[in-house]
Amino acid sequence: MVEGFRFLPEYFPPPAQKALVAEVLGLLDENPLYRATMPRTGKPMSVRMTNLGPLGWISDISGYRYGPAHPETGKPWAPIPQTLLDLWRAVSDYPAPPQACLVNWYEDTSRLGLHIDADESAKDAPVVSVSLGSRALFRRGGLERSSPTSSMRLASGDVVVLGGQSRRAYHGVDRIYPGSSTLVPGGGRINLTLRRVTRP
């Protein structure tokens, strides 16, 4: 395992999971989910997404970047919920708050290929990830795309911290386990990823 990877199983108990899902769902009217596209090819991603916080991660045919407004509505992203700011303070060991919370909504057939989160200048800050809803098969690798990988199941309420060397490690989601949770309306998994974008 690459140094700095932390797995915090069932960090959020069921009542807290339910409250967090309700809070996120309540923000989707202002902050609707949309389907981003891949750079260069324009191919739609299998995961729908939105963002919370001062900045949001955006992907389209022109590339990856962070911006202050929703690409479809033009409105600023909604604030990051206090529960997630408290989580960051508790587990990040970083002196500044997160600036972005990427909300990924996985349907039963959604996948996320091996990748690294490399669009932030604050590369010393960890990435903090919260799983809600259906279980997922999470794949973690090393510092090179060709490094050996291993898999683990992430359940609702689990938190993963990618800090230290693991901040630069490849990772992805191989599959969702349909019907493994009833937390998310209509099924599926919500993944909340907290990120610091600029150095403080």
C-alpha positions in Angstrom: 0.0 0.0 0.0 1.3 3.5 -0.9 2.2 5.6 2.1 -0.5 8.0 3.3 -3.6 6.0 2.3 -6.1 5.9 5.2 -9.3 3.9 5.3 -11.9 4.9 7.9 -14.7 2.3 7.8 -18.2 3.4 8.8 -16.9 6.9 9.8 -20.5 8.1 9.4 -23.1 6.0 11.2 -26.4 5.4 9.4 -28.3 8.4 10.9 -25.5 10.8 9.8 -25.4 9.2 6.3 -29.1 9.8 5.9 -28.8 13.4 7.0 -25.9 14.0 4.7 -27.7 12.5 1.7 -30.7 14.6 2.4 -28.6 17.7 2.6 -26.8 17.0 -0.7 -30.1 16.2 -2.4 -31.5 19.5 -1.2 -28.7 21.4 -3.0 -29.3 19.8 -6.4 -32.1 22.1 -7.4 -29.7 25.0 -7.4 -26.7 22.8 -8.3 -28.1 20.3 -10.8 -26.3 17.1 -11.7 -24.9 17.1 -15.3 -22.9 14.7 -17.4 -19.4 16.1 -18.1 -17.4 15.1 -21.2 -13.9 13.9 -21.7 -11.2 16.3 -23.0 -10.4 16.1 -26.8 -12.9 13.3 -27.6 -16.0 14.9 -26.0 -17.2 11.4 -24.9 -19.7 11.6 -22.1 -18.6 10.3 -18.7 -20.6 7.5 -17.1 -20.9 9.4 -13.8 -23.1 12.4 -13.4 -21.6 15.1 -11.3 -21.9 18.6 -9.7 -19.8 20.5 -7.2 -20.1 22.3 -3.9 -17.8 25.1 -2.6 -16.0 28.2 -3.9 -14.5 26.1 -6.8 -15.7 23.2 -8.8 -13.9 20.6 -10.9 -15.0 20.8 -14.6 -14.2 18.5 -17.5 -15.1 19.2 -21.1 -13.6 19.0 -24.6 -11.2 21.8 -23.8 -9.7 20.0 -20.7 -9.8 19.7 -16.9 -9.9 22.8 -14.7 -11.5 24.4 -11.7 -14.1 27.2 -11.9 -16.4 29.2 -9.6 -19.6 28.5 -11.5 -21.8 25.6 -12.7 -21.0 25.2 -16.5 -24.7 24.8 -17.4 -26.5 27.3 -15.1 -23.7 29.8 -14.8 -24.5 30.2 -11.1 -21.9 29.9 -8.3 -21.7 26.4 -6.7 -23.6 26.0 -3.4 -21.5 26.0 -0.2 -19.9 22.8 1.2 -22.1 21.4 4.1 -20.7 22.0 7.6 -20.6 18.2 8.2 -18.0 17.9 5.4 -16.0 20.9 6.7 -15.9 19.2 10.1 -14.7 15.9 8.5 -11.9 17.8 6.7 -10.8 19.4 9.9 -10.8 16.0 11.7 -8.9 13.9 9.2 -7.0 16.1 6.7 -4.2 17.4 9.0 -4.1 20.4 6.6 -4.1 24.1 7.8 -6.6 25.4 5.3 -10.2 24.4 4.4 -11.3 22.5 1.3 -12.3 24.7 -1.7 -14.1 22.1 -3.7 -16.4 19.1 -3.1 -16.9 17.1 -6.2 -20.3 15.2 -6.1 -20.2 12.1 -8.3 -23.5 10.2 -8.7 -22.8 6.6 -9.7 -25.6 4.6 -11.4 -25.6 0.8 -11.4 -23.4 0.6 -14.5 -21.1 3.6 -13.8 -17.3 3.2 -13.7 -14.4 5.4 -13.1 -11.1 4.4 -14.8 -7.7 4.6 -13.1 -6.6 8.2 -12.7 -4.8 10.6 -10.4 -6.2 13.9 -9.1 -3.6 16.3 -10.6 -5.5 19.5 -11.4 -4.8 21.2 -8.0 -1.8 23.3 -7.1 -2.1 22.4 -3.4 -0.6 18.9 -4.0 0.4 18.7 -0.4 -3.2 18.6 0.7 -5.0 15.3 0.8 -8.1 14.2 -1.0 -10.9 13.1 1.4 -13.6 10.9 -0.1 -17.0 9.9 1.4 -19.0 7.0 0.1 -22.8 7.0 0.4 -25.3 4.4 -0.9 -24.4 1.3 -2.8 -21.2 -0.5 -2.3 -18.4 0.1 -4.8 -15.3 -1.9 -5.8 -12.5 0.6 -5.4 -9.2 -0.1 -7.2 -6.0 1.5 -5.8 -2.6 1.4 -7.6 0.8 3.0 -7.3 2.6 6.1 -8.6 2.8 4.7 -12.1 -0.2 3.7 -14.3 1.6 0.3 -14.8 2.0 -0.3 -11.0 0.3 -3.3 -9.5 -3.2 -2.7 -8.2 -5.4 -4.1 -5.5 -9.1 -3.8 -4.8 -11.3 -3.2 -1.8 -15.0 -2.7 -1.2 -16.3 0.6 0.0 -19.6 0.7 1.9 -21.9 3.6 2.8 -20.4 5.8 5.5 -16.8 4.8 4.7 -14.2 7.6 4.3 -10.9 7.3 2.4 -8.0 9.8 2.8 -5.4 10.0 0.0 -2.5 11.8 1.7 1.2 11.6 1.5 2.5 9.6 -1.4 -1.0 8.2 -2.0 -2.1 11.6 -3.1 -0.3 10.9 -6.3 -1.3 7.3 -6.7 -3.7 5.9 -9.4 -7.1 4.9 -8.3 -10.6 4.2 -9.7 -13.9 2.5 -9.3 -14.4 -0.8 -11.1 -18.0 -1.4 -10.4 -21.1 -0.6 -8.3 -23.0 -3.3 -6.5 -26.7 -2.7 -7.4 -29.2 -3.1 -4.6 -26.6 -3.1 -1.8 -28.1 0.0 -0.2 -31.4 1.8 -0.2 -30.0 5.1 1.1 -29.9 6.9 -2.2 -33.3 7.4 -3.8 -33.6 5.2 -6.9 -30.4 3.4 -6.0 -26.8 4.1 -6.8 -23.9 5.7 -5.0 -23.0 9.2 -4.1 -19.3 10.0 -3.7 -18.2 13.3 -2.1 -14.6 14.2 -2.7 -13.1 17.1 -0.7 -10.1 18.9 -2.3 -8.0 21.9 -1.6 -7.2 23.5 -5.0 -4.8 26.4 -4.3 -2.0 26.6 -1.8 -2.9 28.7 1.3 
